[in-house]
Amino acid sequence: MIKKRDLHECHSLYHLLVDPAVFPYIRYKPQSYEEYLFATKQLIVEEEQGTCLSRTILNETGQPIGSIDLYDIVNHTGFLATWIGIPYFGKGYNRLAKEAFFSELFLEHEIETVFLKIRKQNIRSKKAVEKLSYVTLANDLNPYMHARINYAEQIYDLYQVERSAFLVNSHAIKQEIAT
């Protein structure tokens, strides 16, 4: 479902991310394939430095369909960025990728809090994240961080995932499936 980034998959990912339904909502906005390749190389370097974690999202046949990153990692917290190509919208990949990535973050990397900033007009992403029982709207819970991400103008809602909430929910989901 997810794997470490590899430069070989950049070509197919670039074609998915330039779609007008995806491009406005991605963090890095490369203007060419070469620029996307360079940005991916930078993410790999940042991961080696411990300031980000970046994974490619794969479909069931192993095709790259998007990416999921934790960036600006400081004091066991970071910000999540996820995108999936339009042919894969609405098929459950977002949820599966997030659950796999959160498991890795919380169990292997000692991350305590993951923040998600979502543009208020990005209804698709807001609906997707609000379906996840372990995600909390944090505009009022964390007013300092909410103000920080909206320093110029109020364009983002802030969500957060706490390690403890994810682990409790993922355990409950596994027990429910088993019964």
C-alpha positions in Angstrom: 0.0 0.0 0.0 2.9 2.4 0.8 6.6 2.2 0.2 9.7 4.5 0.4 10.0 7.0 -2.4 11.9 5.9 -5.5 12.9 8.2 -8.4 11.8 5.6 -10.9 8.1 6.2 -10.1 8.3 10.0 -10.6 7.2 9.9 -14.2 3.9 8.2 -13.6 3.3 10.2 -10.4 4.0 13.5 -12.2 1.3 12.7 -14.8 -1.2 12.1 -12.0 -0.4 15.2 -9.9 -0.7 17.7 -12.8 -4.4 16.9 -13.2 -6.5 20.1 -12.4 -8.4 18.2 -9.8 -5.2 17.4 -7.9 -2.6 20.1 -8.6 -4.2 23.0 -6.7 -4.1 21.0 -3.5 -0.6 19.6 -3.5 2.1 21.1 -1.3 4.9 21.3 -4.0 3.7 22.7 -7.3 6.3 21.6 -9.8 6.1 23.3 -13.2 7.9 20.5 -15.0 8.8 16.8 -14.7 12.4 17.8 -13.9 11.3 20.1 -11.1 9.2 17.2 -9.7 12.1 14.9 -9.9 14.3 17.5 -8.0 11.6 18.0 -5.3 11.4 14.2 -4.8 15.2 14.0 -4.5 15.0 16.7 -1.9 12.3 14.8 0.1 14.6 11.7 0.1 17.5 13.9 1.5 15.2 15.4 4.1 14.1 11.9 5.2 17.8 11.0 5.7 18.1 14.2 7.8 15.0 13.2 9.9 12.9 16.3 9.0 10.3 14.4 6.9 9.1 10.9 6.0 7.8 10.4 2.4 6.0 7.3 1.0 4.5 6.4 -2.4 1.0 5.2 -2.3 0.4 2.0 -4.4 -2.7 0.4 -5.7 -3.3 -3.4 -5.4 -1.2 -4.1 -8.5 1.7 -2.1 -7.2 1.2 1.0 -9.5 2.1 4.4 -7.9 -1.1 6.4 -7.4 0.0 9.2 -5.1 2.1 10.2 -2.2 1.9 10.7 1.6 4.4 12.7 3.5 5.0 13.9 7.0 7.0 17.2 6.8 8.3 19.8 9.2 9.0 17.1 11.9 9.9 18.8 15.1 9.6 17.5 18.7 7.7 14.3 17.6 5.1 16.2 15.6 4.8 17.0 11.9 2.3 18.0 9.2 0.7 15.5 6.8 0.4 16.0 3.1 -1.4 13.4 0.9 -2.5 13.3 -2.7 -3.9 10.6 -4.9 -4.5 10.7 -8.7 -8.0 11.3 -9.9 -8.5 7.8 -11.4 -8.2 6.5 -7.9 -10.6 9.0 -6.1 -13.4 7.4 -4.1 -11.9 3.9 -4.0 -10.7 3.8 -0.4 -7.0 4.3 -1.1 -6.8 7.5 1.0 -8.0 5.7 4.1 -5.8 2.7 3.6 -2.7 4.8 2.9 -3.3 7.0 6.0 -3.8 4.0 8.2 -0.6 2.3 7.0 1.3 5.5 7.3 0.0 6.4 10.7 0.9 2.9 11.9 4.5 3.4 10.7 4.7 6.9 12.2 3.4 6.0 15.6 4.9 2.5 16.0 8.3 2.9 14.2 9.2 6.6 14.4 8.0 7.8 17.8 5.7 10.5 16.3 3.2 11.7 18.9 1.0 14.2 16.9 0.3 14.6 13.2 -1.3 17.8 12.1 -3.3 18.1 8.9 -4.0 21.5 7.4 -6.8 21.4 4.8 -8.0 24.3 2.7 -11.6 25.2 3.7 -12.7 24.9 0.1 -11.2 21.4 -0.3 -14.4 19.6 0.5 -13.2 16.2 -0.8 -10.3 16.2 1.6 -12.3 17.4 4.5 -14.9 14.7 4.0 -12.3 12.1 3.7 -10.5 13.1 6.9 -13.7 13.5 8.9 -14.6 9.9 8.2 -11.5 8.8 10.2 -12.6 8.2 13.8 -9.1 9.0 15.2 -8.9 12.5 13.6 -10.0 15.6 15.6 -10.8 19.0 14.3 -8.2 21.1 16.1 -9.0 24.8 15.2 -10.1 25.4 18.8 -8.1 22.6 20.4 -4.8 24.1 19.2 -5.4 27.9 18.6 -1.7 28.7 18.4 -1.1 26.2 15.6 -4.4 27.2 13.8 -3.3 30.9 13.9 0.2 29.9 12.7 -1.1 28.1 9.6 -3.5 30.9 8.8 -1.1 33.8 9.5 -1.9 35.7 6.2 -5.6 34.8 5.9 -8.1 32.2 7.2 -7.9 29.5 4.5 -7.1 26.3 6.5 -8.9 24.1 9.0 -6.5 22.3 11.3 -7.0 18.7 12.2 -4.8 16.5 14.3 -4.2 12.8 15.0 -2.7 11.9 18.4 -0.7 8.7 18.7 -2.9 7.4 21.6 -6.2 8.1 19.7 -4.9 6.3 16.6 -3.7 3.3 18.5 -6.9 2.9 20.5 -9.0 3.2 17.3 -6.9 0.9 15.2 -7.0 -1.7 18.0 -10.8 -1.4 18.2 -11.1 -1.7 14.4 -9.0 -4.9 14.4 -11.1 -6.4 17.2 -14.3 -5.5 15.4 -13.1 -7.2 12.2 -12.0 -10.3 14.1 -15.5 -10.8 15.6 
